[in-house]
């Protein structure tokens, strides 16, 4: 049975002479991978072919129940016009989705949040704030959300006047506890900063810097040792 639904193209790679393996994000399938025939012209002189590249949003038609579906069509609705740092940031978002989103699992909320993030980047929104908010949303959708409300050990509310160590996959520990625990040293965050990140309040540059470090630690726990290719494009500009 053929299915047609909204889709965002995440990644495209050549397959055989004129086909491509397309990965896209859809509301009902999460990350969908499929073979699309005729996606590429046979030669550089030919201009025919479906416009299916990263940052295209439209409607995809596919069939097949295996992990690799058959994509029979893609109708473009919008291409996200990004450039410079916003383009690098966009590639970062797409790579996170390609690496982390499960195949064939419904992700309606994540689909909406991804489109919103790309729309904000396209409209010239503050890049750092846009990325931090998206990273928080992504972790929550995937079930790895950070608990910004309670101390992971005592269960007490985060105190804005206290300091906490952060342990990925566990959470925040009151500073005296985290300092005395075995293992590598942990980064310390002020309680007020933790609460500001929880509220998505990134007006203070100190909060933005802390959120970037904290979310990098959280994502590293999920991504594993393989580095993100997109980070090399803009290094530490965001």
Biotite code that builds the C-alpha atoms (Angstrom):
import biotite.structure as struc

atoms = struc.array([
    struc.Atom([0.000, 0.000, 0.000], chain_id="A", res_id=1, res_name="UNK", atom_name="CA", element="C"),
    struc.Atom([1.301, 3.420, -0.967], chain_id="A", res_id=2, res_name="UNK", atom_name="CA", element="C"),
    struc.Atom([1.438, 6.126, 1.671], chain_id="A", res_id=3, res_name="UNK", atom_name="CA", element="C"),
    struc.Atom([1.792, 9.868, 1.129], chain_id="A", res_id=4, res_name="UNK", atom_name="CA", element="C"),
    struc.Atom([2.668, 12.203, 3.973], chain_id="A", res_id=5, res_name="UNK", atom_name="CA", element="C"),
    struc.Atom([4.699, 15.340, 4.788], chain_id="A", res_id=6, res_name="UNK", atom_name="CA", element="C"),
    struc.Atom([8.465, 14.841, 4.856], chain_id="A", res_id=7, res_name="UNK", atom_name="CA", element="C"),
    struc.Atom([11.711, 16.691, 5.410], chain_id="A", res_id=8, res_name="UNK", atom_name="CA", element="C"),
    struc.Atom([14.699, 15.404, 3.463], chain_id="A", res_id=9, res_name="UNK", atom_name="CA", element="C"),
    struc.Atom([17.606, 14.662, 5.830], chain_id="A", res_id=10, res_name="UNK", atom_name="CA", element="C"),
    struc.Atom([20.204, 12.950, 3.679], chain_id="A", res_id=11, res_name="UNK", atom_name="CA", element="C"),
    struc.Atom([20.627, 11.703, 0.104], chain_id="A", res_id=12, res_name="UNK", atom_name="CA", element="C"),
    struc.Atom([23.328, 9.448, -1.296], chain_id="A", res_id=13, res_name="UNK", atom_name="CA", element="C"),
    struc.Atom([23.756, 8.055, -4.828], chain_id="A", res_id=14, res_name="UNK", atom_name="CA", element="C"),
    struc.Atom([22.627, 4.513, -5.514], chain_id="A", res_id=15, res_name="UNK", atom_name="CA", element="C"),
    struc.Atom([23.366, 2.790, -8.802], chain_id="A", res_id=16, res_name="UNK", atom_name="CA", element="C"),
    struc.Atom([23.155, 4.881, -11.981], chain_id="A", res_id=17, res_name="UNK", atom_name="CA", element="C"),
    struc.Atom([20.242, 7.238, -11.435], chain_id="A", res_id=18, res_name="UNK", atom_name="CA", element="C"),
    struc.Atom([18.770, 6.209, -8.093], chain_id="A", res_id=19, res_name="UNK", atom_name="CA", element="C"),
    struc.Atom([19.389, 7.491, -4.574], chain_id="A", res_id=20, res_name="UNK", atom_name="CA", element="C"),
    struc.Atom([18.913, 6.305, -1.038], chain_id="A", res_id=21, res_name="UNK", atom_name="CA", element="C"),
    struc.Atom([16.865, 9.014, 0.631], chain_id="A", res_id=22, res_name="UNK", atom_name="CA", element="C"),
    struc.Atom([16.471, 9.504, 4.351], chain_id="A", res_id=23, res_name="UNK", atom_name="CA", element="C"),
    struc.Atom([13.656, 11.735, 5.496], chain_id="A", res_id=24, res_name="UNK", atom_name="CA", element="C"),
    struc.Atom([11.759, 12.661, 8.626], chain_id="A", res_id=25, res_name="UNK", atom_name="CA", element="C"),
    struc.Atom([8.002, 12.098, 8.597], chain_id="A", res_id=26, res_name="UNK", atom_name="CA", element="C"),
    struc.Atom([5.317, 12.402, 11.281], chain_id="A", res_id=27, res_name="UNK", atom_name="CA", element="C"),
    struc.Atom([4.153, 8.770, 11.185], chain_id="A", res_id=28, res_name="UNK", atom_name="CA", element="C"),
    struc.Atom([7.442, 6.992, 10.434], chain_id="A", res_id=29, res_name="UNK", atom_name="CA", element="C"),
    struc.Atom([10.056, 9.058, 12.231], chain_id="A", res_id=30, res_name="UNK", atom_name="CA", element="C"),
    struc.Atom([13.169, 8.470, 10.146], chain_id="A", res_id=31, res_name="UNK", atom_name="CA", element="C"),
    struc.Atom([12.299, 6.786, 6.878], chain_id="A", res_id=32, res_name="UNK", atom_name="CA", element="C"),
    struc.Atom([14.939, 5.429, 4.494], chain_id="A", res_id=33, res_name="UNK", atom_name="CA", element="C"),
    struc.Atom([14.054, 4.416, 0.964], chain_id="A", res_id=34, res_name="UNK", atom_name="CA", element="C"),
    struc.Atom([15.344, 3.889, -2.551], chain_id="A", res_id=35, res_name="UNK", atom_name="CA", element="C"),
    struc.Atom([14.163, 6.484, -5.043], chain_id="A", res_id=36, res_name="UNK", atom_name="CA", element="C"),
    struc.Atom([14.615, 5.617, -8.702], chain_id="A", res_id=37, res_name="UNK", atom_name="CA", element="C"),
    struc.Atom([15.305, 8.376, -11.203], chain_id="A", res_id=38, res_name="UNK", atom_name="CA", element="C"),
    struc.Atom([16.322, 10.813, -8.500], chain_id="A", res_id=39, res_name="UNK", atom_name="CA", element="C"),
    struc.Atom([19.503, 11.767, -10.369], chain_id="A", res_id=40, res_name="UNK", atom_name="CA", element="C"),
    struc.Atom([20.110, 12.601, -14.059], chain_id="A", res_id=41, res_name="UNK", atom_name="CA", element="C"),
    struc.Atom([22.213, 10.159, -16.089], chain_id="A", res_id=42, res_name="UNK", atom_name="CA", element="C"),
    struc.Atom([24.675, 12.891, -17.036], chain_id="A", res_id=43, res_name="UNK", atom_name="CA", element="C"),
    struc.Atom([25.573, 16.458, -16.087], chain_id="A", res_id=44, res_name="UNK", atom_name="CA", element="C"),
    struc.Atom([23.948, 17.659, -19.333], chain_id="A", res_id=45, res_name="UNK", atom_name="CA", element="C"),
    struc.Atom([20.554, 16.403, -18.249], chain_id="A", res_id=46, res_name="UNK", atom_name="CA", element="C"),
    struc.Atom([18.416, 18.585, -16.024], chain_id="A", res_id=47, res_name="UNK", atom_name="CA", element="C"),
    struc.Atom([15.490, 16.252, -15.521], chain_id="A", res_id=48, res_name="UNK", atom_name="CA", element="C"),
    struc.Atom([15.049, 14.632, -12.156], chain_id="A", res_id=49, res_name="UNK", atom_name="CA", element="C"),
    struc.Atom([13.238, 15.127, -8.909], chain_id="A", res_id=50, res_name="UNK", atom_name="CA", element="C"),
    struc.Atom([14.511, 17.832, -6.582], chain_id="A", res_id=51, res_name="UNK", atom_name="CA", element="C"),
    struc.Atom([15.296, 15.740, -3.543], chain_id="A", res_id=52, res_name="UNK", atom_name="CA", element="C"),
    struc.Atom([18.101, 17.161, -1.427], chain_id="A", res_id=53, res_name="UNK", atom_name="CA", element="C"),
    struc.Atom([18.579, 18.024, 2.255], chain_id="A", res_id=54, res_name="UNK", atom_name="CA", element="C"),
    struc.Atom([16.438, 20.950, 3.469], chain_id="A", res_id=55, res_name="UNK", atom_name="CA", element="C"),
    struc.Atom([13.606, 20.213, 1.045], chain_id="A", res_id=56, res_name="UNK", atom_name="CA", element="C"),
    struc.Atom([10.202, 19.940, 2.705], chain_id="A", res_id=57, res_name="UNK", atom_name="CA", element="C"),
    struc.Atom([7.299, 18.408, 0.825], chain_id="A", res_id=58, res_name="UNK", atom_name="CA", element="C"),
    struc.Atom([5.226, 15.268, 0.449], chain_id="A", res_id=59, res_name="UNK", atom_name="CA", element="C"),
    struc.Atom([6.793, 11.842, 0.037], chain_id="A", res_id=60, res_name="UNK", atom_name="CA", element="C"),
    struc.Atom([5.052, 8.780, -1.398], chain_id="A", res_id=61, res_name="UNK", atom_name="CA", element="C"),
    struc.Atom([6.444, 5.375, -0.436], chain_id="A", res_id=62, res_name="UNK", atom_name="CA", element="C"),
    struc.Atom([5.575, 1.718, -0.021], chain_id="A", res_id=63, res_name="UNK", atom_name="CA", element="C"),
    struc.Atom([7.114, -1.331, 1.582], chain_id="A", res_id=64, res_name="UNK", atom_name="CA", element="C"),
    struc.Atom([7.318, -2.468, 5.196], chain_id="A", res_id=65, res_name="UNK", atom_name="CA", element="C"),
    struc.Atom([11.028, -3.243, 5.387], chain_id="A", res_id=66, res_name="UNK", atom_name="CA", element="C"),
    struc.Atom([13.616, -0.837, 6.803], chain_id="A", res_id=67, res_name="UNK", atom_name="CA", element="C"),
    struc.Atom([14.477, 0.237, 3.245], chain_id="A", res_id=68, res_name="UNK", atom_name="CA", element="C"),
    struc.Atom([11.238, 1.341, 1.587], chain_id="A", res_id=69, res_name="UNK", atom_name="CA", element="C"),
    struc.Atom([10.647, 2.270, -2.036], chain_id="A", res_id=70, res_name="UNK", atom_name="CA", element="C"),
    struc.Atom([10.120, 6.002, -2.530], chain_id="A", res_id=71, res_name="UNK", atom_name="CA", element="C"),
    struc.Atom([7.930, 6.448, -5.581], chain_id="A", res_id=72, res_name="UNK", atom_name="CA", element="C"),
    struc.Atom([7.642, 10.222, -5.464], chain_id="A", res_id=73, res_name="UNK", atom_name="CA", element="C"),
    struc.Atom([8.483, 13.451, -3.718], chain_id="A", res_id=74, res_name="UNK", atom_name="CA", element="C"),
    struc.Atom([6.686, 16.740, -4.313], chain_id="A", res_id=75, res_name="UNK", atom_name="CA", element="C"),
    struc.Atom([8.577, 19.751, -3.044], chain_id="A", res_id=76, res_name="UNK", atom_name="CA", element="C"),
    struc.Atom([6.683, 22.424, -1.116], chain_id="A", res_id=77, res_name="UNK", atom_name="CA", element="C"),
    struc.Atom([9.495, 24.504, 0.339], chain_id="A", res_id=78, res_name="UNK", atom_name="CA", element="C"),
    struc.Atom([13.281, 24.648, 0.353], chain_id="A", res_id=79, res_name="UNK", atom_name="CA", element="C"),
    struc.Atom([14.837, 26.114, 3.506], chain_id="A", res_id=80, res_name="UNK", atom_name="CA", element="C"),
    struc.Atom([17.156, 28.901, 2.339], chain_id="A", res_id=81, res_name="UNK", atom_name="CA", element="C"),
    struc.Atom([20.057, 28.862, 4.790], chain_id="A", res_id=82, res_name="UNK", atom_name="CA", element="C"),
    struc.Atom([23.536, 30.300, 4.384], chain_id="A", res_id=83, res_name="UNK", atom_name="CA", element="C"),
    struc.Atom([26.705, 30.813, 6.378], chain_id="A", res_id=84, res_name="UNK", atom_name="CA", element="C"),
    struc.Atom([26.371, 29.870, 10.039], chain_id="A", res_id=85, res_name="UNK", atom_name="CA", element="C"),
    struc.Atom([22.665, 29.103, 9.656], chain_id="A", res_id=86, res_name="UNK", atom_name="CA", element="C"),
    struc.Atom([23.490, 26.578, 6.913], chain_id="A", res_id=87, res_name="UNK", atom_name="CA", element="C"),
    struc.Atom([26.097, 24.882, 9.104], chain_id="A", res_id=88, res_name="UNK", atom_name="CA", element="C"),
    struc.Atom([23.581, 24.865, 11.955], chain_id="A", res_id=89, res_name="UNK", atom_name="CA", element="C"),
    struc.Atom([20.976, 23.340, 9.676], chain_id="A", res_id=90, res_name="UNK", atom_name="CA", element="C"),
    struc.Atom([23.338, 20.541, 8.699], chain_id="A", res_id=91, res_name="UNK", atom_name="CA", element="C"),
    struc.Atom([23.970, 19.982, 12.407], chain_id="A", res_id=92, res_name="UNK", atom_name="CA", element="C"),
    struc.Atom([20.238, 19.562, 13.049], chain_id="A", res_id=93, res_name="UNK", atom_name="CA", element="C"),
    struc.Atom([19.836, 17.160, 10.129], chain_id="A", res_id=94, res_name="UNK", atom_name="CA", element="C"),
    struc.Atom([22.828, 15.083, 11.235], chain_id="A", res_id=95, res_name="UNK", atom_name="CA", element="C"),
    struc.Atom([21.475, 14.790, 14.767], chain_id="A", res_id=96, res_name="UNK", atom_name="CA", element="C"),
    struc.Atom([18.171, 13.570, 13.364], chain_id="A", res_id=97, res_name="UNK", atom_name="CA", element="C"),
    struc.Atom([19.862, 11.123, 10.994], chain_id="A", res_id=98, res_name="UNK", atom_name="CA", element="C"),
    struc.Atom([22.021, 9.707, 13.779], chain_id="A", res_id=99, res_name="UNK", atom_name="CA", element="C"),
    struc.Atom([19.514, 9.593, 16.627], chain_id="A", res_id=100, res_name="UNK", atom_name="CA", element="C"),
    struc.Atom([15.936, 9.256, 15.411], chain_id="A", res_id=101, res_name="UNK", atom_name="CA", element="C"),
    struc.Atom([14.775, 5.609, 15.221], chain_id="A", res_id=102, res_name="UNK", atom_name="CA", element="C"),
    struc.Atom([13.490, 4.240, 11.935], chain_id="A", res_id=103, res_name="UNK", atom_name="CA", element="C"),
    struc.Atom([9.780, 3.624, 11.500], chain_id="A", res_id=104, res_name="UNK", atom_name="CA", element="C"),
    struc.Atom([8.629, 5.106, 14.817], chain_id="A", res_id=105, res_name="UNK", atom_name="CA", element="C"),
    struc.Atom([6.060, 7.891, 14.884], chain_id="A", res_id=106, res_name="UNK", atom_name="CA", element="C"),
    struc.Atom([7.565, 11.287, 15.803], chain_id="A", res_id=107, res_name="UNK", atom_name="CA", element="C"),
    struc.Atom([4.834, 13.872, 15.195], chain_id="A", res_id=108, res_name="UNK", atom_name="CA", element="C"),
    struc.Atom([6.037, 16.268, 17.899], chain_id="A", res_id=109, res_name="UNK", atom_name="CA", element="C"),
    struc.Atom([9.647, 16.061, 16.788], chain_id="A", res_id=110, res_name="UNK", atom_name="CA", element="C"),
    struc.Atom([8.604, 16.628, 13.169], chain_id="A", res_id=111, res_name="UNK", atom_name="CA", element="C"),
    struc.Atom([6.808, 19.841, 14.137], chain_id="A", res_id=112, res_name="UNK", atom_name="CA", element="C"),
    struc.Atom([9.697, 21.039, 16.308], chain_id="A", res_id=113, res_name="UNK", atom_name="CA", element="C"),
    struc.Atom([12.227, 20.360, 13.540], chain_id="A", res_id=114, res_name="UNK", atom_name="CA", element="C"),
    struc.Atom([10.287, 22.383, 10.973], chain_id="A", res_id=115, res_name="UNK", atom_name="CA", element="C"),
    struc.Atom([9.886, 25.195, 13.515], chain_id="A", res_id=116, res_name="UNK", atom_name="CA", element="C"),
    struc.Atom([13.639, 25.252, 14.190], chain_id="A", res_id=117, res_name="UNK", atom_name="CA", element="C"),
    struc.Atom([14.471, 25.422, 10.479], chain_id="A", res_id=118, res_name="UNK", atom_name="CA", element="C"),
    struc.Atom([11.891, 28.162, 9.951], chain_id="A", res_id=119, res_name="UNK", atom_name="CA", element="C"),
    struc.Atom([13.486, 30.160, 12.765], chain_id="A", res_id=120, res_name="UNK", atom_name="CA", element="C"),
    struc.Atom([16.968, 29.731, 11.289], chain_id="A", res_id=121, res_name="UNK", atom_name="CA", element="C"),
    struc.Atom([15.679, 30.760, 7.867], chain_id="A", res_id=122, res_name="UNK", atom_name="CA", element="C"),
    struc.Atom([14.041, 33.853, 9.384], chain_id="A", res_id=123, res_name="UNK", atom_name="CA", element="C"),
    struc.Atom([17.322, 34.963, 10.990], chain_id="A", res_id=124, res_name="UNK", atom_name="CA", element="C"),
    struc.Atom([16.671, 33.947, 14.605], chain_id="A", res_id=125, res_name="UNK", atom_name="CA", element="C"),
    struc.Atom([19.565, 33.875, 17.090], chain_id="A", res_id=126, res_name="UNK", atom_name="CA", element="C"),
    struc.Atom([21.439, 30.707, 16.112], chain_id="A", res_id=127, res_name="UNK", atom_name="CA", element="C"),
    struc.Atom([22.652, 29.691, 19.572], chain_id="A", res_id=128, res_name="UNK", atom_name="CA", element="C"),
    struc.Atom([19.218, 30.031, 21.135], chain_id="A", res_id=129, res_name="UNK", atom_name="CA", element="C"),
    struc.Atom([17.578, 28.131, 18.283], chain_id="A", res_id=130, res_name="UNK", atom_name="CA", element="C"),
    struc.Atom([20.054, 25.256, 18.565], chain_id="A", res_id=131, res_name="UNK", atom_name="CA", element="C"),
    struc.Atom([19.847, 24.968, 22.335], chain_id="A", res_id=132, res_name="UNK", atom_name="CA", element="C"),
    struc.Atom([16.056, 24.851, 22.281], chain_id="A", res_id=133, res_name="UNK", atom_name="CA", element="C"),
    struc.Atom([16.072, 22.228, 19.552], chain_id="A", res_id=134, res_name="UNK", atom_name="CA", element="C"),
    struc.Atom([18.633, 20.072, 21.377], chain_id="A", res_id=135, res_name="UNK", atom_name="CA", element="C"),
    struc.Atom([16.457, 20.142, 24.490], chain_id="A", res_id=136, res_name="UNK", atom_name="CA", element="C"),
    struc.Atom([13.380, 19.195, 22.463], chain_id="A", res_id=137, res_name="UNK", atom_name="CA", element="C"),
    struc.Atom([15.213, 16.395, 20.661], chain_id="A", res_id=138, res_name="UNK", atom_name="CA", element="C"),
    struc.Atom([16.441, 14.816, 23.899], chain_id="A", res_id=139, res_name="UNK", atom_name="CA", element="C"),
    struc.Atom([12.939, 14.987, 25.357], chain_id="A", res_id=140, res_name="UNK", atom_name="CA", element="C"),
    struc.Atom([11.310, 13.420, 22.287], chain_id="A", res_id=141, res_name="UNK", atom_name="CA", element="C"),
    struc.Atom([13.848, 10.571, 22.315], chain_id="A", res_id=142, res_name="UNK", atom_name="CA", element="C"),
    struc.Atom([13.364, 9.855, 26.016], chain_id="A", res_id=143, res_name="UNK", atom_name="CA", element="C"),
    struc.Atom([16.689, 11.302, 27.171], chain_id="A", res_id=144, res_name="UNK", atom_name="CA", element="C"),
    struc.Atom([15.394, 14.591, 28.546], chain_id="A", res_id=145, res_name="UNK", atom_name="CA", element="C"),
    struc.Atom([17.383, 16.199, 31.370], chain_id="A", res_id=146, res_name="UNK", atom_name="CA", element="C"),
    struc.Atom([15.592, 16.580, 34.700], chain_id="A", res_id=147, res_name="UNK", atom_name="CA", element="C"),
    struc.Atom([16.138, 20.247, 35.538], chain_id="A", res_id=148, res_name="UNK", atom_name="CA", element="C"),
    struc.Atom([13.717, 20.255, 38.466], chain_id="A", res_id=149, res_name="UNK", atom_name="CA", element="C"),
    struc.Atom([15.146, 17.894, 41.080], chain_id="A", res_id=150, res_name="UNK", atom_name="CA", element="C"),
    struc.Atom([18.461, 16.786, 42.560], chain_id="A", res_id=151, res_name="UNK", atom_name="CA", element="C"),
    struc.Atom([19.012, 13.279, 41.162], chain_id="A", res_id=152, res_name="UNK", atom_name="CA", element="C"),
    struc.Atom([20.048, 11.854, 44.535], chain_id="A", res_id=153, res_name="UNK", atom_name="CA", element="C"),
    struc.Atom([18.125, 13.722, 47.210], chain_id="A", res_id=154, res_name="UNK", atom_name="CA", element="C"),
    struc.Atom([14.994, 14.368, 45.164], chain_id="A", res_id=155, res_name="UNK", atom_name="CA", element="C"),
    struc.Atom([14.901, 17.933, 46.434], chain_id="A", res_id=156, res_name="UNK", atom_name="CA", element="C"),
    struc.Atom([14.080, 20.852, 44.159], chain_id="A", res_id=157, res_name="UNK", atom_name="CA", element="C"),
    struc.Atom([17.039, 22.543, 42.482], chain_id="A", res_id=158, res_name="UNK", atom_name="CA", element="C"),
    struc.Atom([18.088, 25.449, 44.697], chain_id="A", res_id=159, res_name="UNK", atom_name="CA", element="C"),
    struc.Atom([18.950, 28.584, 42.682], chain_id="A", res_id=160, res_name="UNK", atom_name="CA", element="C"),
    struc.Atom([21.564, 29.502, 45.288], chain_id="A", res_id=161, res_name="UNK", atom_name="CA", element="C"),
    struc.Atom([23.344, 26.135, 45.294], chain_id="A", res_id=162, res_name="UNK", atom_name="CA", element="C"),
    struc.Atom([25.765, 24.476, 42.855], chain_id="A", res_id=163, res_name="UNK", atom_name="CA", element="C"),
    struc.Atom([25.381, 21.088, 41.212], chain_id="A", res_id=164, res_name="UNK", atom_name="CA", element="C"),
    struc.Atom([27.489, 18.645, 39.296], chain_id="A", res_id=165, res_name="UNK", atom_name="CA", element="C"),
    struc.Atom([25.973, 17.146, 36.155], chain_id="A", res_id=166, res_name="UNK", atom_name="CA", element="C"),
    struc.Atom([26.266, 13.463, 35.321], chain_id="A", res_id=167, res_name="UNK", atom_name="CA", element="C"),
    struc.Atom([24.820, 12.516, 31.905], chain_id="A", res_id=168, res_name="UNK", atom_name="CA", element="C"),
    struc.Atom([22.101, 9.854, 32.073], chain_id="A", res_id=169, res_name="UNK", atom_name="CA", element="C"),
    struc.Atom([21.720, 10.571, 35.797], chain_id="A", res_id=170, res_name="UNK", atom_name="CA", element="C"),
    struc.Atom([21.168, 14.288, 36.268], chain_id="A", res_id=171, res_name="UNK", atom_name="CA", element="C"),
    struc.Atom([22.190, 16.992, 38.714], chain_id="A", res_id=172, res_name="UNK", atom_name="CA", element="C"),
    struc.Atom([23.810, 16.207, 42.058], chain_id="A", res_id=173, res_name="UNK", atom_name="CA", element="C"),
    struc.Atom([24.353, 18.698, 44.848], chain_id="A", res_id=174, res_name="UNK", atom_name="CA", element="C"),
    struc.Atom([27.977, 19.804, 44.630], chain_id="A", res_id=175, res_name="UNK", atom_name="CA", element="C"),
    struc.Atom([29.263, 18.115, 47.797], chain_id="A", res_id=176, res_name="UNK", atom_name="CA", element="C"),
    struc.Atom([27.818, 14.784, 46.651], chain_id="A", res_id=177, res_name="UNK", atom_name="CA", element="C"),
    struc.Atom([29.151, 14.961, 43.077], chain_id="A", res_id=178, res_name="UNK", atom_name="CA", element="C"),
    struc.Atom([32.574, 16.102, 44.293], chain_id="A", res_id=179, res_name="UNK", atom_name="CA", element="C"),
    struc.Atom([32.869, 13.086, 46.553], chain_id="A", res_id=180, res_name="UNK", atom_name="CA", element="C"),
    struc.Atom([31.770, 10.499, 44.018], chain_id="A", res_id=181, res_name="UNK", atom_name="CA", element="C"),
    struc.Atom([34.148, 8.161, 42.245], chain_id="A", res_id=182, res_name="UNK", atom_name="CA", element="C"),
    struc.Atom([34.924, 8.561, 38.576], chain_id="A", res_id=183, res_name="UNK", atom_name="CA", element="C"),
    struc.Atom([35.991, 11.471, 36.379], chain_id="A", res_id=184, res_name="UNK", atom_name="CA", element="C"),
    struc.Atom([35.333, 15.044, 37.538], chain_id="A", res_id=185, res_name="UNK", atom_name="CA", element="C"),
    struc.Atom([31.964, 16.508, 36.632], chain_id="A", res_id=186, res_name="UNK", atom_name="CA", element="C"),
    struc.Atom([31.106, 20.007, 35.433], chain_id="A", res_id=187, res_name="UNK", atom_name="CA", element="C"),
    struc.Atom([29.506, 22.269, 38.028], chain_id="A", res_id=188, res_name="UNK", atom_name="CA", element="C"),
    struc.Atom([26.485, 24.468, 37.313], chain_id="A", res_id=189, res_name="UNK", atom_name="CA", element="C"),
    struc.Atom([24.828, 27.138, 39.435], chain_id="A", res_id=190, res_name="UNK", atom_name="CA", element="C"),
    struc.Atom([21.271, 26.308, 40.420], chain_id="A", res_id=191, res_name="UNK", atom_name="CA", element="C"),
    struc.Atom([20.036, 29.600, 38.950], chain_id="A", res_id=192, res_name="UNK", atom_name="CA", element="C"),
    struc.Atom([21.655, 28.687, 35.616], chain_id="A", res_id=193, res_name="UNK", atom_name="CA", element="C"),
    struc.Atom([20.024, 25.241, 35.634], chain_id="A", res_id=194, res_name="UNK", atom_name="CA", element="C"),
    struc.Atom([16.611, 26.787, 36.197], chain_id="A", res_id=195, res_name="UNK", atom_name="CA", element="C"),
    struc.Atom([17.182, 29.348, 33.441], chain_id="A", res_id=196, res_name="UNK", atom_name="CA", element="C"),
    struc.Atom([18.029, 26.570, 30.971], chain_id="A", res_id=197, res_name="UNK", atom_name="CA", element="C"),
    struc.Atom([14.903, 24.683, 32.054], chain_id="A", res_id=198, res_name="UNK", atom_name="CA", element="C"),
    struc.Atom([12.840, 27.797, 31.312], chain_id="A", res_id=199, res_name="UNK", atom_name="CA", element="C"),
    struc.Atom([14.550, 28.204, 27.896], chain_id="A", res_id=200, res_name="UNK", atom_name="CA", element="C"),
    struc.Atom([15.699, 31.631, 29.048], chain_id="A", res_id=201, res_name="UNK", atom_name="CA", element="C"),
    struc.Atom([18.958, 32.212, 27.183], chain_id="A", res_id=202, res_name="UNK", atom_name="CA", element="C"),
    struc.Atom([19.130, 35.987, 27.436], chain_id="A", res_id=203, res_name="UNK", atom_name="CA", element="C"),
    struc.Atom([22.227, 35.786, 29.665], chain_id="A", res_id=204, res_name="UNK", atom_name="CA", element="C"),
    struc.Atom([25.394, 34.805, 27.715], chain_id="A", res_id=205, res_name="UNK", atom_name="CA", element="C"),
    struc.Atom([26.544, 32.817, 30.764], chain_id="A", res_id=206, res_name="UNK", atom_name="CA", element="C"),
    struc.Atom([23.408, 30.679, 30.552], chain_id="A", res_id=207, res_name="UNK", atom_name="CA", element="C"),
    struc.Atom([23.912, 30.141, 26.815], chain_id="A", res_id=208, res_name="UNK", atom_name="CA", element="C"),
    struc.Atom([27.505, 29.012, 27.390], chain_id="A", res_id=209, res_name="UNK", atom_name="CA", element="C"),
    struc.Atom([26.471, 26.642, 30.186], chain_id="A", res_id=210, res_name="UNK", atom_name="CA", element="C"),
    struc.Atom([23.601, 25.222, 28.114], chain_id="A", res_id=211, res_name="UNK", atom_name="CA", element="C"),
    struc.Atom([25.932, 24.519, 25.207], chain_id="A", res_id=212, res_name="UNK", atom_name="CA", element="C"),
    struc.Atom([28.315, 22.566, 27.446], chain_id="A", res_id=213, res_name="UNK", atom_name="CA", element="C"),
    struc.Atom([25.554, 20.716, 29.263], chain_id="A", res_id=214, res_name="UNK", atom_name="CA", element="C"),
    struc.Atom([23.742, 19.695, 26.083], chain_id="A", res_id=215, res_name="UNK", atom_name="CA", element="C"),
    struc.Atom([26.972, 18.643, 24.405], chain_id="A", res_id=216, res_name="UNK", atom_name="CA", element="C"),
    struc.Atom([27.593, 16.321, 27.354], chain_id="A", res_id=217, res_name="UNK", atom_name="CA", element="C"),
    struc.Atom([24.034, 14.978, 27.179], chain_id="A", res_id=218, res_name="UNK", atom_name="CA", element="C"),
    struc.Atom([24.149, 14.376, 23.427], chain_id="A", res_id=219, res_name="UNK", atom_name="CA", element="C"),
    struc.Atom([27.571, 12.729, 23.621], chain_id="A", res_id=220, res_name="UNK", atom_name="CA", element="C"),
    struc.Atom([26.073, 10.128, 25.946], chain_id="A", res_id=221, res_name="UNK", atom_name="CA", element="C"),
    struc.Atom([23.502, 9.257, 23.274], chain_id="A", res_id=222, res_name="UNK", atom_name="CA", element="C"),
    struc.Atom([25.631, 9.683, 20.142], chain_id="A", res_id=223, res_name="UNK", atom_name="CA", element="C"),
    struc.Atom([28.538, 7.540, 21.280], chain_id="A", res_id=224, res_name="UNK", atom_name="CA", element="C"),
    struc.Atom([32.186, 7.992, 20.237], chain_id="A", res_id=225, res_name="UNK", atom_name="CA", element="C"),
    struc.Atom([31.657, 8.709, 16.527], chain_id="A", res_id=226, res_name="UNK", atom_name="CA", element="C"),
    struc.Atom([32.081, 12.499, 16.039], chain_id="A", res_id=227, res_name="UNK", atom_name="CA", element="C"),
    struc.Atom([29.531, 14.645, 14.241], chain_id="A", res_id=228, res_name="UNK", atom_name="CA", element="C"),
    struc.Atom([30.736, 15.645, 10.775], chain_id="A", res_id=229, res_name="UNK", atom_name="CA", element="C"),
    struc.Atom([28.751, 18.885, 10.843], chain_id="A", res_id=230, res_name="UNK", atom_name="CA", element="C"),
    struc.Atom([30.596, 20.216, 13.903], chain_id="A", res_id=231, res_name="UNK", atom_name="CA", element="C"),
    struc.Atom([33.764, 20.476, 11.825], chain_id="A", res_id=232, res_name="UNK", atom_name="CA", element="C"),
    struc.Atom([31.989, 22.959, 9.546], chain_id="A", res_id=233, res_name="UNK", atom_name="CA", element="C"),
    struc.Atom([31.613, 25.656, 12.150], chain_id="A", res_id=234, res_name="UNK", atom_name="CA", element="C"),
    struc.Atom([33.690, 24.353, 15.090], chain_id="A", res_id=235, res_name="UNK", atom_name="CA", element="C"),
    struc.Atom([32.848, 26.501, 18.108], chain_id="A", res_id=236, res_name="UNK", atom_name="CA", element="C"),
    struc.Atom([30.940, 29.341, 16.450], chain_id="A", res_id=237, res_name="UNK", atom_name="CA", element="C"),
    struc.Atom([27.727, 28.157, 18.111], chain_id="A", res_id=238, res_name="UNK", atom_name="CA", element="C"),
])
